[in-house]
Each structure stands twice: as structure tokens, then as C-alpha cells.
Amino acid sequence: MEGLMVVFDFDKTIIDCDSDEWVVTELGFTPLFNKLLLVDTMPFNTIMDTLMKEMHKQGITIDDIVQVLKRVPIHPRVVPAIISAHAAGCDLRIVSDANTFFIETVLDHLGVKDYFSEINTNPGYVDQEGRLRILPLHDFTKSPHGCSNPCPPNMCKGLVIKRLLREQESKKIIYLGDGLGDYCPSLMLRENDHVMPRKNFPVYDLISRNPNLIKAKIHEWEDGRDLERVLLSIIQGIISIRDDSNVAQFFNHEILPVTTSHQALPQAPRIPV
């Protein structure tokens, strides 16, 4: 659909884990990872770049990393949801604090990489020595993004959404996410947009504190089956408003209605930011 953009987070949204932690755990580097977290004040993705250097020194190859990424857990209904949204003509994007290498490797393995028109994330590439490098999207040492929301120094997703809204002003946006970094872009959305916070995850808790700060319609979801149901219901509703005759061709099963009221969100207890 020409007038609808679906923006996905990646970790714990498309896949059902944190991709950094998955790679670290599967390759046996959790002790070093935890040590770096304790003694290093660098942003998370800079720590990952340091860890990739150490992995390379210890003989971990790019293929080792690729094979681990191919085993990443994902709910079986997420890929069908992506395929259905793409078939309905939605413009699919990713905004994630993971990295291009991890994301593109997983999406390519799942057969859906070409369904996404843009991936906004930290650069990840293999250098001439065969080592995976992970760099920050925003160079916080030279030009901090300056956001006052709970965004990591290497990436403000809100700035990405601002650009998309400026470049694609006529499109409605559906934004899906789970983490603290997904709160800032949720605040940027307009009244005709939709935000899908994952229930009982940090972004849901932040939105629950004061849902009236969110202009967009709020739709919670819990797992991949819920993600598919809620997302396709929203898309179906928008399509049916524009052209009833085209609804059936995109959806071959019943989609139950979703809640769109801010009052549906309970007031969550305060959590540390």
C-alpha cells in the first residue's frame, strides 16, 4: 500500500532475543562480555566491537558468527506477518540498535531481506583482516545526538523517525518495538499513526506511565502470534477504509479486532531508566 509504512525494531521484535547476547552466549564469550560490561563505560555497541576483536584473536571466524545467527530464535508467525504486510503493499523498514551484519544475515537466511526498503542501524562490516567491525550510527565522540529521552549515545531512533516523517509525510506509520530506545520514536508519531509496544517490556512500561504523551494509537502485543494478529488487523483496517474490494486478497484468515484506546494500558510501576 502506497500510503502505509511499517517500521520494525529487530531484537526481541522480529527475532525473539537480543542478537548481541545470542552471538556472545552461543560462541562461549559470556564471561568476557560480562567483564567488559563491568569495567567499561563505553556504549554497548562499542563494547561489542571490542569483543569482536577478541573473538577474532581467539580464532572465531565470520562463518562461525553466521552459523550462530542462522540459529537465532524467532516465533514461527513473524515471517508470515512480514510476508503478508509486504504483500499488502506496505513499505517495510527496520530501525534497530543491532548492526547491519547481524540483521542482514538473519533476514537473508529467513528469505525476507528484500522485503525491507531500508535498514537503519549501526554499521557492521567485515574488514580486510576478516574481523567483524561494529560502529555507532551516530558518532557520539564528534557529534552527540543530544536527545533527552532514554536513547543510547550511539543511536537515537527518534531522529530516524523524524527523518522518515519528513521524507514520507503522506504515509501513515505503524511502529513495532520493545526496548527503552523505542520510546523516543513512539513520541514522534502522529495521531493517524500506530505504535505497537511489546507488553511487559521496557517501552510498554514507559508508555504505560503516561500514555497521553503518545499521540499515535497504541496496540500492545505479547508474542509472535500476537504480533501477526495485531499488525495485520491494523493494516486490514486501513485498507478496508480505502478500498473494501482489495481487503480479501491480502488476508486469507480471520483477523480479530485490536484495542486502540490509551485507556487499555494499565499504569505500570516506575522502572529505572
C-alpha positions in Angstrom: 0.0 0.0 0.0 1.5 3.3 -1.1 0.4 5.2 2.0 1.5 2.9 4.8 4.9 2.3 6.3 5.6 -0.5 8.9 8.8 0.1 10.9 10.1 -2.8 12.9 12.7 -3.0 15.7 14.8 -6.1 15.3 15.9 -7.6 18.6 13.0 -9.1 20.6 10.6 -7.9 17.9 11.5 -9.7 14.7 13.7 -12.1 16.4 12.9 -13.4 19.9 16.2 -12.5 21.6 18.9 -9.9 21.8 21.2 -10.6 18.8 24.3 -9.4 20.5 23.8 -11.5 23.6 22.8 -14.5 21.4 26.1 -14.4 19.5 28.1 -13.9 22.6 26.4 -16.8 24.5 26.5 -19.2 21.6 30.2 -18.7 21.0 31.1 -19.0 24.6 32.2 -15.4 25.4 29.8 -14.6 28.1 32.5 -14.3 30.9 34.5 -11.8 28.8 31.3 -9.9 27.8 30.3 -9.5 31.4 33.7 -8.4 32.4 33.6 -5.7 29.7 30.2 -4.5 30.9 31.6 -4.1 34.5 34.8 -2.3 33.7 33.9 -0.4 30.5 31.9 2.8 30.3 31.7 2.7 26.5 28.3 2.3 24.8 27.0 -1.2 24.3 27.8 -1.5 20.6 31.4 -0.2 21.2 31.8 -3.0 23.7 30.6 -5.4 21.0 33.2 -4.1 18.6 35.9 -4.7 21.3 34.5 -8.2 21.8 34.5 -9.0 18.1 38.2 -8.1 18.1 38.9 -10.5 20.9 36.9 -13.2 19.2 38.9 -12.8 16.1 42.1 -13.1 18.0 40.9 -16.4 19.5 40.1 -17.9 16.1 36.3 -17.2 15.8 35.6 -16.8 12.1 32.9 -14.8 10.2 31.3 -18.2 9.2 31.2 -19.1 12.9 29.2 -16.0 13.6 26.9 -16.5 10.5 26.1 -20.1 11.6 25.1 -18.9 15.1 22.9 -16.1 13.6 21.2 -18.7 11.4 20.0 -20.4 14.6 18.6 -17.3 16.2 15.2 -18.0 17.8 12.2 -16.5 16.0 8.5 -17.1 16.5 7.0 -19.0 13.6 4.3 -16.4 12.9 6.7 -13.4 12.5 7.9 -14.3 9.0 4.4 -14.8 7.7 3.4 -11.5 9.2 6.2 -9.8 7.3 5.3 -11.5 4.1 1.6 -10.5 4.5 2.4 -6.9 5.2 4.7 -6.8 2.2 2.0 -8.4 0.0 -0.4 -5.8 1.1 1.9 -3.2 -0.4 3.3 -1.8 2.9 6.7 -0.1 2.8 8.7 -2.1 5.4 11.7 -0.6 7.3 13.9 -1.5 10.2 15.1 0.8 12.9 17.4 -1.1 15.3 20.3 -0.7 17.7 21.7 -4.0 16.5 24.0 -3.8 13.4 23.8 -4.3 9.6 25.8 -7.6 9.6 23.6 -9.3 12.2 20.3 -8.0 10.7 21.1 -8.7 7.1 22.5 -12.2 7.8 19.3 -13.2 9.7 16.9 -11.6 7.2 18.7 -13.2 4.3 18.6 -16.6 6.0 14.8 -16.1 6.6 14.3 -15.1 2.9 12.8 -11.7 3.7 15.7 -9.3 3.3 14.5 -7.9 0.0 11.1 -7.1 1.6 12.6 -4.2 3.5 13.3 -1.0 1.7 15.6 0.4 4.4 17.6 -0.8 7.4 18.6 1.9 9.9 21.1 0.5 12.4 24.7 0.6 13.5 27.2 -0.2 10.7 28.6 -3.7 10.8 31.1 -5.0 8.2 34.0 -7.4 7.7 37.3 -5.6 7.4 40.4 -6.7 5.4 41.6 -8.9 8.3 38.4 -10.8 8.3 37.2 -9.3 11.6 33.7 -8.1 12.1 33.6 -4.4 13.0 30.6 -2.8 14.7 30.4 1.0 14.6 28.0 3.5 16.1 25.3 5.0 13.9 25.8 8.4 15.5 29.4 9.3 16.2 28.9 10.4 19.8 32.5 11.4 20.2 32.2 14.1 17.5 28.5 14.9 17.2 26.3 13.6 20.0 22.6 13.3 19.1 21.7 15.3 22.2 18.4 13.5 22.8 17.0 13.8 26.4 14.9 10.6 26.1 16.4 7.2 27.1 18.3 6.7 23.9 21.8 5.1 23.9 24.6 7.6 22.8 25.3 5.7 19.6 21.7 5.8 18.3 18.5 7.9 18.7 15.7 6.1 16.9 13.6 9.3 17.3 15.9 11.1 14.9 15.4 8.4 12.3 11.6 8.5 12.6 11.7 12.3 12.3 13.6 11.9 9.0 11.1 9.3 7.8 8.2 11.6 8.7 9.8 14.4 6.9 10.6 12.4 3.8 7.4 10.3 3.8 4.9 12.8 5.2 1.9 11.4 3.5 2.4 7.8 4.8 0.8 6.5 8.0 3.4 4.7 10.2 3.0 1.5 12.2 5.9 1.2 14.7 6.8 -2.0 16.5 9.3 -2.2 19.3 10.1 -3.5 22.8 13.0 -1.6 24.4 13.9 1.7 26.0 15.2 3.1 22.7 11.8 2.5 21.1 10.2 5.1 23.4 11.7 8.2 21.7 10.3 7.2 18.2 6.9 6.5 19.8 6.8 10.1 21.0 7.4 11.3 17.5 4.4 9.6 15.9 1.3 11.5 14.9 -2.4 10.9 15.6 -3.0 8.9 12.5 0.0 6.6 13.2 0.1 3.4 15.3 2.6 2.2 17.8 2.9 -1.5 18.9 4.8 -1.8 22.2 5.6 -5.3 23.3 3.7 -5.9 26.5 5.7 -6.1 29.8 8.9 -4.9 28.0 10.6 -1.6 28.8 8.9 0.5 26.1 5.5 -0.7 27.2 6.2 0.2 30.8 7.4 3.7 29.8 4.3 4.3 27.7 2.1 3.0 30.5 3.4 5.6 32.9 1.7 8.3 30.8 0.0 7.1 27.7 -1.4 10.5 27.0 2.1 11.6 25.9 1.7 9.3 22.9 -0.3 10.8 20.0 -0.4 7.6 18.0 -2.9 4.8 18.6 -1.4 2.2 21.0 -1.8 -1.6 20.3 0.0 -3.9 22.7 1.3 -7.4 21.7 2.9 -10.3 23.6 4.5 -12.8 21.2 4.9 -13.5 17.5 1.4 -14.8 17.1 0.0 -11.7 18.7 2.3 -9.5 16.6 0.9 -11.1 13.4 -2.7 -10.7 14.6 -2.4 -7.1 15.7 -0.3 -5.9 12.8 -2.4 -7.4 10.1 -5.6 -6.2 11.8 -4.3 -2.6 11.7 -3.3 -3.0 8.1 -6.6 -4.6 7.2 -8.5 -1.8 8.8 -6.6 0.9 6.9 -7.0 -1.0 3.6 -10.7 -1.5 4.2 -11.3 2.2 4.7 -9.6 3.0 1.4 -10.8 0.1 -0.7 -13.1 -2.7 0.6 -12.7 -4.7 -2.6 -8.9 -5.2 -2.1 -9.0 -6.5 1.5 -9.6 -10.2 0.9 -6.7 -10.7 -1.5 -4.1 -9.9 1.2 -5.5 -11.8 4.2 -6.7 -15.4 3.9 -7.6 -15.9 7.6 -9.8 -14.1 10.1 -8.1 -11.2 11.9 -9.5 -10.3 15.3 -10.0 -6.7 16.1 -7.4 -4.9 18.3 -7.7 -2.4 21.1 -6.7 1.2 20.2 -7.6 3.0 23.3 -4.9 4.6 25.5 -7.0 3.6 28.5 -6.3 -0.1 27.7 -2.8 0.3 29.0 -2.5 -0.1 32.8 -0.4 2.3 34.8 2.8 0.4 35.3 5.1 1.0 38.3 8.1 3.2 37.7 11.2 1.5 36.3 14.8 2.7 36.3 15.9 4.5 33.1 
